[in-house]
């Protein structure tokens, strides 16, 4: 599976019920795709730190948890803007 497909599937599973909107935005918007890739990298790093026994592990886990939540809010905001945008400015994709 390609990295882009992995990223798309992760976002769709992390934000259920909005598959079509996510897929449309992912394929049509480079900034949205970059945001999703940042989210995927953050999730991967968090998983690595959860397995770590390093002294700074707890601190890093909290940092990546906070970052993942912030990126998730940005993705939600992006999707909400696309979902409610007036005709001609939004995607027209409704779930």
Order of alpha helices (4+ residues) and beta strands (2+ residues): alpha-alpha-alpha-alpha
